[in-house]
Amino acid sequence: MELNHISFAYQKDRPILKNIDYSLIEGKVTTIIGPNGSGKSTLLGIMARHLRQDQGEVILDGKSIHLYKGKEFAKKVAIVNQHNSAPNDLTVETLLGYGRLPYRSFFSSPDKEKEDEVIDWALKVTNIAHKRRHKIDQLSGGERQRVWIAMSLAQQTPILFLDEPTTFLDVYHQYEILELVKEINEEHDITIVMVLHDINQAIKYSDEVVVMKQGRIFAKGDPNEIITADLMREVYGIEVMVKEEKSLGLYTIPIGI
């Protein structure tokens, strides 16, 4: 996926994204970080076709994403939004079935054997097979997030977008979800783009980070190379210590403003 000169504004005199160029690295985990209001989720929304840019073009497999029919695009890109909702009395297995909608036709019955095979696989990958007949309101926050990820996996797309997947989760479940994300990328060769707020999580779980500031890409690259005290001061306005240890890798410690 390539972003060429992308600009976007909710109001004409208040641009959110400003002339962004970016090429997604296939087969890797890319994390978009930056202060509140820098345009992270808006950029992801543009890439997922939830929003339409005012200028520029997003290219996927050689053509604009807006030239794809809905089901065609849904076979290429899946997204787990920051806020997800479903009827509480819906079962996990039924919810995952919605991930198969791009493959269903009004004129023919779905291949039940194939559908069951894919849903079984998605449940296994996300470690919630034992919850398949539970209702959504019977699940914990971490389990619900895994269910939404499982539904996106049932779409069988090569690209998965995650908008703040650890929001509202405690520390244990945050890392549980991020370990799952890394596993999905490494073991199933799915390209992942996610938005995170936690810098240390972004460093640990990303092959590339895209650092945004005021609607522009301020820096991008290997987090171990581009995350510095100077960058944190320039982008976030805080003083940090950037340390590296053999057992922990690179990490940041805020020390003041």
N, C-alpha and C positions, 0 to 999 in steps of 0.2 A: 504494500500500500504506500502510495506517495501523496504527500500534501504539497500542493503548488500554490504559493501566494495566497494563503487562506486568511481572509479577514471576516469578522462577524461583529455585529452589534445588536443588542436588544432594542436600543434607542440610537438613532442616527448620530447624535452628538456624543455618545458614550461608547466607543468601540471596546469590545472585550478581547478580541483576537486581532492582531495586527501583522499582516503580511508574513504568515508562517510558512516555512518550507521545511519538510521533514520526510525522510524515507524510513519506513518501519523495517527493522531487522527481522527477517524471517527466521522462525525457529527459536527465538530468544524471548526472555522476559524483559519487557521495557516498562519502567515506572515513571509516571509523570508526577513531579513534586513542585512545590512552590507555595507562597503565602496564600491565605484566603483572598479570593477575588482576582487571582492571577490568570484565571482562564482554564484551569486544569480540566474540570468536568465539562466545560463548554467545548473544549477541544475534543474530548472523548465523544461527546454528543454529536459533533460534526462528523467524526470518523465512523460512528455507528449509524449515521443517517437519521438520527433523532432531530437534528437541527440542520438547516441548510445554510451554507456560507453565503455571505453577501458578495464576496469576490473570491476568485481562485477556483481550484478544482481538486477533488480527491480521486485518485486513480487506483483502481484495483484490478489486477490481471489485465492491464492494458486499456481499460475503459472507465469512464466516470461512474462512480458508485450510484449516481442518480439515473443511470441508464438501465440498471438492473431492475427486473420485476421484483416484487416483494419477496416471493418465495425463493427466487433465484439468489437474491442477496442474503436471505436467511440461511442458505446453505453454505455461505462463505464466512459470515460473521455472526457470532452470538455475543450478547451482552448481559451481564448481571448488574442491574442498576443499584444505586445507593439505597433507594427505598423500594421494596418489593412487597406486593400484597396479593393475597389469594383468599378465597372463602375458607374459613377455619375448619369447616367440616369436610374439606377436600382431602383425600388421602395422598400420601407421598407419591405412590405409584401413578395415580391419576394425573397429578401435577406434571410428572415427568413426561406423560403422554403428550402434553402440549408442545414439548420440544420436538415432536415428530410431525407437527402440522405442515412444515415446508415440504414434506415428502408425501403428503396425502393429496388425492385428487377428488374433485367433486364427482367425477365420472367413473371412479373405480374404488373398490374396497382396499383398505391398506393391507399390506403384507404382514399379517399378525405375527408370524414366526420371526420376521426381521424386526418388527417393532419390539417384541418381547426380548429379543437378543440384545438390542441396543439399550433398552431400559435396564436390563439386568447388568450390562456392562457399566453403565453410568452409576448405578447404585453401588456396584462393587468398587469402582474407582474412588468414589467419595465416602466409602465405608459406612453406608447407611442402608444396606440391604435388609438389615434386621428391623428397619423402621418403615418398610415399604407399605404396610397396611395401616400405619398410624396416621391420624389426622394431623393437619398442620398445627392446630392449636395445642397438640400434645407434645410439641417439640421445643427444645431449648433454643436460645438464640443462635448458638453455634451450629446446631443441627439444622435449623432453618436455612442458614447461609449455605451449608453443604447441599441442601436440597435444591436451592436455586442454581448452584453451580452444576449439580447433576442434571438439572433440566436443560441448562445450556449445553452440556456435553451430549445430551440426547439429540441435539441438532446436528451433531457430527460436522462441525465447521473447523477449518484449519486455523481460524483466528478467534480468540476469546478476549473480550473487553470486560474489565472489572472496575466499577466506579466505587472507590473507597470500600473494599470488601470487608475491612475489619472494624468499620464504624459500629458503635453500640456493643462491641464484644469486649469481654475482659481480656487481660493479657494472655492467659493460657489459650483461650479460643482464638485470639488474634494470630498467635504463632501456629496454632493447629491449622487454620485456614491458609496461612502463607506457606506452610510445609506442603499442604495439599496442592497449592498453585504450582509450586516448584516441581512436584512430582508429576503433575499433569503435563507440564512443559517437557520435562526430561524423558518421561517414559512413553508419552503419547504424541510427541512432536507437534504440540499445539503452540502456535505463536500467541503470546499473552501480552496485553497492554493493560496496566492498572494504574489507578490514581491512589496515592497514599499521602498521608500527612506525616507519618513518623519517618524521620530521616534514617535512623539506624535500621529500621525494617527495610527501607528502600535499598540501602547499601547491601544488606545481607542477602536479599532475595532477588536482586535484579542483575541482569547482564548489562543493561544500559539504563541510565537515568536521563530524563529530559527535565531540566530545571527551568521553570517559567517565572517571569516577573513582568507584571503590568501588561499582560497580553502578548508577550513575545517570548521566544525561546532564548534564555540567557546563556545556557550552557547545555551540552549533551555529551554523553560518552560513558565509559566505564566508571562506575561510582568510586572505585578505589583510586582513580586518577583525578577526577574532577571535584570531588567533595573536599574542600579546603576551608580553613578558618576565614580566609578572605572572601570566598564565595558565600559562606553563611552570613557574614557581616553585610555583604553587598545586597544579597537577596532578601534575607530575613531580618536584618537589622539587629542581630544578636552576636555576642561574643561566644565562641565555643573553643574548646580544646578538641583537636582531631588527633586521635591516638590509634595505634595499631599494635595488636598483640598476636602472637602466633596462634593461640587457641581461639581468639575471638575475631580476628580480622580487624578491619578498619571500623571505628565507631566515633561518635561525637558526644561531647559532654558540654551542655550549656553552662556558661559561667557568669553571664550578665548581659545587660543591654546598654 
